[in-house]
Amino acid sequence: MSEAPGPGSDLDVLRPRLPSPARLVVDERLDRRGVRLLLKRDDLIHPELVGNKWRKLAPNLSAAAGRTVVTFGGAYSNHLRATAAAGRLLRLPTIGVVRGEELSGQPLNPSLARCAADGMRLHFVDRSTYRRKSEPETLAGILRALGAEDAYVVPEGGSNSLAVRGCRALGEELRGHADVVALPCGTGGTLAGLAAGLAPDQRALGIPVLRGGFLTAEIQSLQIAAFGARRGDWSLDERFHFGGYARTTPELEAFAADFEQRHGLPVERLYVAKALYGLVTLAEEGAFAHGTTVAAVITGAPFPSLPAGRSRTPLSVRGTPRLP
């Protein structure tokens, strides 16, 4: 079962909606191939810790036990935003280590502005240092620079053994409801846990949103760390990254807008749209047998503008707040 905190914990303030709802939709592109489509609405778990972010963060926030949380992400990281929101809700100090030292002297984009508005301290590092952030020496140097040697560290994307075991509940919720469960993948933690929670006759399909072909080894390592061995029947289809993380194309944009109109579902572009596009393509290629039920995990929602009353232009450099 999931290792996320249960009723009565300090994390009750996060108020998750679990299990997340699931609904069958009719999509003629799959229907004519005899494939049923189920949308697993993990985007409705929590309004600010959306989708897999709640599942991955909740056990880590519990383990942090009130300590400052330090985590990592790029300039458009959903994980950074979710961590910052959790920090605000729990009154927990958070620090986001952001890839790209060149960003430090520029106005924050809307995603990082949301993090800062939620109280997250932002610390920009050069890309070479960021690539080595998991090396003990480099990580120790970053924490020293932050004055946060005793902080609780959550890796990029929130993917560690606690998060993987937390995501196992997602697979358990889908037992008996689908033959194939598909989802977008960034760091691979959600797929690693999901696959472990599915029944033996189900399989998981991951659609990576980054280029590079490195994710199979990462997911296997996460499962070994969490469970001691590879778990479940899972695979990846690497064709649908559309150029890499945070990249889209007019074709993907048109597909997402059409899907929204067909099904009344707000489609997040950087992850969810790529997985849905991959599913439709695979169905049209005949990848699923007639009578297959495919569940698409909606892992996130489109990023909204900042709510009224919150600053839109906070700045920070290397974690030190700057006056407007």
Solvent accessible surface area in square Angstrom, and as a share of the most:
residue,aa,sasa,rsa
1,M,167,0.75
2,S,38,0.24
3,E,82,0.37
4,A,23,0.18
5,P,30,0.19
6,G,40,0.38
7,P,139,0.88
8,G,73,0.70
9,S,36,0.23
10,D,134,0.70
11,L,17,0.09
12,D,69,0.36
13,V,53,0.31
14,L,0,0.00
15,R,167,0.61
16,P,50,0.31
17,R,128,0.47
18,L,73,0.36
19,P,92,0.58
20,S,5,0.03
21,P,39,0.24
22,A,52,0.40
23,R,95,0.35
24,L,92,0.46
25,V,15,0.08
26,V,124,0.71
27,D,4,0.02
28,E,103,0.46
29,R,25,0.09
30,L,2,0.01
31,D,86,0.45
32,R,153,0.56
33,R,105,0.38
34,G,16,0.15
35,V,4,0.02
36,R,121,0.44
37,L,5,0.03
38,L,14,0.07
39,L,0,0.00
40,K,5,0.02
41,R,31,0.11
42,D,0,0.00
43,D,14,0.07
44,L,68,0.34
45,I,2,0.01
46,H,8,0.04
47,P,117,0.73
48,E,55,0.24
49,L,0,0.00
50,V,30,0.17
51,G,0,0.00
52,N,18,0.09
53,K,23,0.10
54,W,10,0.03
55,R,5,0.02
56,K,7,0.03
57,L,1,0.01
58,A,0,0.00
59,P,5,0.03
60,N,0,0.00
61,L,7,0.04
62,S,57,0.37
63,A,41,0.32
64,A,0,0.00
65,A,86,0.66
66,G,56,0.54
67,R,109,0.40
68,T,36,0.21
69,V,0,0.00
70,V,0,0.00
71,T,0,0.00
72,F,6,0.02
73,G,2,0.02
74,G,5,0.05
75,A,17,0.14
76,Y,109,0.42
77,S,11,0.07
78,N,30,0.16
79,H,5,0.02
80,L,0,0.00
81,R,35,0.13
82,A,3,0.02
83,T,0,0.00
84,A,0,0.00
85,A,3,0.03
86,A,0,0.00
87,G,5,0.05
88,R,75,0.27
89,L,42,0.21
90,L,40,0.20
91,R,224,0.82
92,L,19,0.09
93,P,76,0.47
94,T,6,0.03
95,I,9,0.04
96,G,0,0.00
97,V,0,0.00
98,V,0,0.00
99,R,68,0.25
100,G,0,0.00
101,E,51,0.23
102,E,95,0.43
103,L,40,0.20
104,S,16,0.11
105,G,57,0.55
106,Q,87,0.39
107,P,105,0.66
108,L,16,0.08
109,N,31,0.16
110,P,88,0.55
111,S,3,0.02
112,L,4,0.02
113,A,1,0.01
114,R,26,0.09
115,C,0,0.00
116,A,25,0.19
117,A,33,0.26
118,D,10,0.05
119,G,59,0.57
120,M,7,0.03
121,R,88,0.32
122,L,1,0.00
123,H,13,0.06
124,F,0,0.00
125,V,10,0.06
126,D,54,0.28
127,R,111,0.41
128,S,47,0.31
129,T,27,0.16
130,Y,6,0.02
131,R,176,0.64
132,R,101,0.37
133,K,32,0.13
134,S,96,0.62
135,E,82,0.37
136,P,114,0.72
137,E,153,0.69
138,T,20,0.12
139,L,42,0.21
140,A,40,0.31
141,G,24,0.23
142,I,9,0.04
143,L,19,0.09
144,R,151,0.55
145,A,70,0.54
146,L,7,0.03
147,G,61,0.59
148,A,12,0.10
149,E,103,0.46
150,D,120,0.62
151,A,14,0.11
152,Y,31,0.12
153,V,43,0.25
154,V,0,0.00
155,P,47,0.30
156,E,51,0.23
157,G,10,0.10
158,G,0,0.00
159,S,12,0.08
160,N,31,0.16
161,S,32,0.20
162,L,41,0.20
163,A,0,0.00
164,V,0,0.00
165,R,53,0.19
166,G,2,0.02
167,C,0,0.00
168,R,46,0.17
169,A,14,0.11
170,L,0,0.00
171,G,0,0.00
172,E,43,0.19
173,E,43,0.19
174,L,2,0.01
175,R,121,0.44
176,G,77,0.74
177,H,112,0.50
178,A,9,0.07
179,D,67,0.34
180,V,5,0.03
181,V,0,0.00
182,A,1,0.01
183,L,1,0.00
184,P,5,0.03
185,C,4,0.03
186,G,14,0.13
187,T,44,0.25
188,G,3,0.03
189,G,0,0.00
190,T,5,0.03
191,L,1,0.00
192,A,0,0.00
193,G,0,0.00
194,L,0,0.00
195,A,2,0.01
196,A,17,0.13
197,G,1,0.01
198,L,14,0.07
199,A,21,0.16
200,P,138,0.87
201,D,123,0.64
202,Q,9,0.04
203,R,77,0.28
204,A,0,0.00
205,L,12,0.06
206,G,0,0.00
207,I,0,0.00
208,P,2,0.01
209,V,0,0.00
210,L,57,0.29
211,R,137,0.50
212,G,69,0.66
213,G,54,0.52
214,F,89,0.37
215,L,4,0.02
216,T,62,0.36
217,A,69,0.54
218,E,85,0.38
219,I,0,0.00
220,Q,70,0.31
221,S,67,0.43
222,L,24,0.12
223,Q,0,0.00
224,I,89,0.45
225,A,68,0.53
226,A,13,0.10
227,F,28,0.12
228,G,58,0.56
229,A,49,0.38
230,R,108,0.39
231,R,101,0.37
232,G,49,0.47
233,D,82,0.43
234,W,10,0.03
235,S,49,0.32
236,L,33,0.17
237,D,22,0.11
238,E,63,0.28
239,R,131,0.48
240,F,11,0.05
241,H,44,0.20
242,F,35,0.14
243,G,24,0.23
244,G,6,0.06
245,Y,52,0.20
246,A,42,0.33
247,R,135,0.49
248,T,61,0.35
249,T,47,0.27
250,P,118,0.74
251,E,102,0.46
252,L,0,0.00
253,E,76,0.34
254,A,63,0.49
255,F,20,0.09
256,A,0,0.00
257,A,46,0.36
258,D,50,0.26
259,F,1,0.01
260,E,48,0.21
261,Q,158,0.70
262,R,95,0.35
263,H,21,0.10
264,G,63,0.61
265,L,1,0.01
266,P,70,0.44
267,V,1,0.00
268,E,12,0.05
269,R,57,0.21
270,L,37,0.18
271,Y,39,0.15
272,V,1,0.00
273,A,0,0.00
274,K,0,0.00
275,A,5,0.04
276,L,3,0.01
277,Y,40,0.15
278,G,0,0.00
279,L,3,0.02
280,V,11,0.06
281,T,32,0.19
282,L,15,0.08
283,A,1,0.01
284,E,68,0.31
285,E,96,0.43
286,G,47,0.45
287,A,50,0.39
288,F,13,0.05
289,A,76,0.59
290,H,160,0.71
291,G,51,0.49
292,T,14,0.08
293,T,10,0.06
294,V,0,0.00
295,A,0,0.00
296,A,3,0.02
297,V,3,0.01
298,I,0,0.00
299,T,9,0.05
300,G,12,0.11
301,A,39,0.30
302,P,52,0.33
303,F,65,0.27
304,P,83,0.52
305,S,79,0.51
306,L,10,0.05
307,P,61,0.38
308,A,104,0.81
309,G,87,0.84
310,R,65,0.24
311,S,62,0.40
312,R,138,0.50
313,T,94,0.54
314,P,29,0.18
315,L,44,0.22
316,S,11,0.07
317,V,40,0.23
318,R,127,0.46
319,G,1,0.01
320,T,85,0.49
321,P,109,0.68
322,R,109,0.40
323,L,166,0.82
324,P,160,1.01
